């Protein structure tokens, strides 16, 4: 049994599926598509902040999304420096306009939505791919389609051994 704080969307006590070890097999659950949101995020807005605000305002607890448009700059993780756990990551920041195409998910962590976005961003002289974090300025427009997942109980839980917060499913 695992207990959670008052800010968790899960019951005070819920049975977690699987273990919290890095040495376990795949875990999964089944749900259905709920509401579908189509959003436009405008010039100079922060992409991740806007998605987080939408998740809070619409109470989106579990979802996946895709997006396309342009970014005026971002901070991204482009992979680990070495194949180690926890990883020491390469971080790249750019401040010029690039086309963007991405996919991500929304699950809550410690009482708020966590946006996990992997995308490619390119211009005529550079193509980057990675996990977009923190600074994510929109250039002109980014269009997003969000598919809510209903009928599941899931939350991101920090795993200090792995160095990140994987999605955990609950019964």
C-alpha positions as CSV (number, residue, x, y, z in Angstrom):
1,X,0.0,0.0,0.0
2,X,1.2,3.5,-0.8
3,X,0.0,6.7,0.9
4,X,-0.3,10.1,-0.8
5,X,-0.7,13.7,0.2
6,X,-3.9,15.7,0.0
7,X,-2.7,17.2,-3.3
8,X,-2.7,13.8,-5.0
9,X,-5.7,13.1,-7.3
10,X,-5.5,9.5,-6.1
11,X,-7.2,8.1,-3.0
12,X,-5.4,8.6,0.3
13,X,-4.3,4.9,0.1
14,X,-4.0,3.1,-3.2
15,X,-2.5,-0.1,-4.2
16,X,0.3,0.5,-6.7
17,X,0.8,-2.0,-9.6
18,X,4.3,-3.3,-10.0
19,X,7.2,-2.2,-7.9
20,X,9.3,0.9,-7.6
21,X,12.5,-0.9,-8.5
22,X,14.4,-0.1,-11.7
23,X,14.6,-3.9,-12.3
24,X,11.0,-4.7,-13.1
25,X,9.0,-5.6,-16.2
26,X,6.7,-3.4,-18.3
27,X,3.6,-2.2,-16.6
28,X,0.4,-1.0,-18.3
29,X,-3.2,-0.3,-17.8
30,X,-6.2,0.2,-20.1
31,X,-8.5,3.3,-20.5
32,X,-10.6,5.0,-23.0
33,X,-10.4,8.3,-24.9
34,X,-12.3,11.0,-23.1
35,X,-12.5,14.6,-24.0
36,X,-10.5,16.0,-26.9
37,X,-9.1,19.5,-26.8
38,X,-7.7,21.5,-29.6
39,X,-5.6,24.5,-28.5
40,X,-3.7,27.3,-30.2
41,X,-0.8,28.7,-28.2
42,X,0.3,32.1,-29.5
43,X,3.4,34.1,-30.2
44,X,5.8,34.5,-27.3
45,X,3.7,32.4,-24.9
46,X,5.4,29.7,-22.9
47,X,4.3,26.3,-24.4
48,X,4.8,24.2,-21.3
49,X,3.2,26.7,-19.0
50,X,0.2,27.1,-21.2
51,X,-0.3,23.3,-21.4
52,X,0.1,23.1,-17.6
53,X,-2.5,25.8,-17.1
54,X,-5.0,24.1,-19.5
55,X,-4.5,20.8,-17.6
56,X,-5.3,22.5,-14.3
57,X,-8.2,24.6,-15.7
58,X,-9.8,21.6,-17.4
59,X,-8.8,19.0,-14.7
60,X,-6.9,16.8,-17.2
61,X,-5.3,14.1,-15.1
62,X,-4.1,11.7,-17.8
63,X,-3.7,12.5,-21.5
64,X,-1.5,12.3,-24.6
65,X,-1.1,15.1,-27.2
66,X,0.6,16.0,-30.4
67,X,1.6,19.4,-31.6
68,X,3.0,21.3,-34.5
69,X,4.1,24.9,-35.1
70,X,7.2,26.9,-34.4
71,X,9.3,27.8,-31.4
72,X,11.3,30.9,-30.8
73,X,13.6,29.2,-28.4
74,X,13.7,26.3,-26.0
75,X,15.8,24.4,-23.5
76,X,15.9,20.7,-24.3
77,X,17.6,17.5,-23.1
78,X,19.2,15.8,-26.1
79,X,20.1,12.5,-24.3
80,X,22.4,11.2,-21.7
81,X,26.2,11.9,-21.8
82,X,26.8,8.2,-20.9
83,X,24.6,5.1,-20.7
84,X,24.3,5.3,-16.9
85,X,21.4,5.4,-14.4
86,X,20.7,8.0,-13.2
87,X,21.7,9.8,-16.4
88,X,23.9,12.9,-16.6
89,X,22.1,14.7,-19.5
90,X,23.2,16.9,-22.4
91,X,21.2,20.1,-22.4
92,X,20.9,22.4,-25.4
93,X,19.3,25.8,-25.4
94,X,18.5,27.8,-28.6
95,X,17.0,31.2,-29.1
96,X,16.2,31.3,-32.8
97,X,13.0,30.3,-34.6
98,X,12.6,26.6,-35.5
99,X,9.7,24.5,-36.9
100,X,8.5,22.0,-34.2
101,X,6.7,18.7,-34.3
102,X,6.1,16.8,-31.1
103,X,4.3,14.3,-29.0
104,X,3.8,14.2,-25.3
105,X,1.8,13.2,-22.3
106,X,0.2,14.8,-19.2
107,X,0.2,13.0,-15.8
108,X,0.2,14.6,-12.4
109,X,3.2,14.7,-10.1
110,X,3.1,16.1,-6.5
111,X,-0.2,17.8,-6.9
112,X,0.3,19.5,-10.3
113,X,0.4,18.4,-14.0
114,X,3.7,17.4,-15.4
115,X,4.0,18.0,-19.2
116,X,6.4,15.5,-20.8
117,X,7.1,16.6,-24.4
118,X,9.5,15.1,-26.9
119,X,9.9,17.0,-30.1
120,X,12.0,17.8,-33.1
121,X,12.8,21.4,-33.8
122,X,14.6,22.4,-37.0
123,X,15.7,25.4,-39.1
124,X,17.7,25.5,-42.3
125,X,20.9,25.1,-40.5
126,X,20.1,22.8,-37.5
127,X,17.8,20.0,-36.4
128,X,17.4,19.1,-32.8
129,X,15.4,16.4,-31.0
130,X,14.8,15.9,-27.4
131,X,12.8,16.4,-24.2
132,X,11.6,20.0,-24.0
133,X,12.0,21.6,-20.5
134,X,11.6,24.9,-18.8
135,X,12.1,27.6,-21.5
136,X,9.7,27.0,-24.4
137,X,8.8,30.2,-26.3
138,X,6.3,29.9,-29.1
139,X,7.1,31.6,-32.4
140,X,4.0,32.7,-34.3
141,X,1.8,29.7,-33.2
142,X,1.8,26.1,-31.9
143,X,-1.4,24.0,-32.4
144,X,-2.0,21.2,-30.0
145,X,-4.5,18.3,-30.0
146,X,-5.0,16.7,-26.5
147,X,-6.6,13.3,-26.0
148,X,-7.8,12.8,-22.4
149,X,-7.4,9.2,-21.1
150,X,-10.4,8.1,-18.9
151,X,-10.8,5.1,-16.7
152,X,-7.2,4.9,-15.4
153,X,-5.5,5.9,-12.2
154,X,-1.9,7.1,-12.9
155,X,0.6,9.5,-11.4
156,X,4.3,10.3,-11.8
157,X,6.3,9.3,-8.8
158,X,9.9,10.3,-8.3
159,X,12.4,7.4,-8.5
160,X,15.7,8.7,-7.1
161,X,17.5,5.6,-8.2
162,X,16.5,6.2,-11.8
163,X,16.8,10.0,-11.6
164,X,13.3,10.8,-13.0
165,X,9.6,10.3,-12.3
166,X,8.1,7.5,-14.4
167,X,4.3,7.0,-14.7
168,X,2.9,4.6,-12.1
169,X,-0.5,2.9,-12.5
170,X,-2.8,2.2,-9.6
171,X,-5.6,-0.3,-9.0
